[in-house]
Amino acid sequence: MKIFYGEEEIGTQRVDFLVEDSVLIELKALVGLEDVHLAQGLNYLVAYKLEKGLLINFGSKSIEVKRLHHPKNKMPNTIK
C-alpha cells in the first residue's frame, strides 16, 4: 500500500489486513497494549488516508480490541 506525506507519495508499507480498502486491521501479540501501539495504528490511518481501523491484541489473558478513528475525525480515538 502506498504511503503519503500530504499529497506526495513517499513509499510503501504493508498493513496486517486491509478490509474493502477502507478498514485497517493491525494485529499484536503482547502482554498489554501501550500508547506506542495506539500511536502506530493512528499513524497508519494518516499515512494510508483511511478513516477507521482496529487494533487487536491476542497476547493478553483476554483479547483486547481498540477502535481507531483518523485523528482529524472529531470522534474519540478509542472505544473499549
JOSULZI-V105497 format. One record per run of one state. SS is the DSSP state (H for helix, E for strand, C for the rest). FROM is the first residue (numbers start at 1). LEN is the number of residues. Records with the same first field share a line. If there is no record, write none. Layout:
BEGIN
SS: FROM-LEN / FROM-LEN
END
This chain:
BEGIN
C: 1-1 / 6-2 / 13-4 / 20-3 / 29-6 / 49-3 / 58-6 / 70-11
E: 2-4 / 8-5 / 17-3 / 23-6 / 52-6 / 64-6
H: 35-14
END
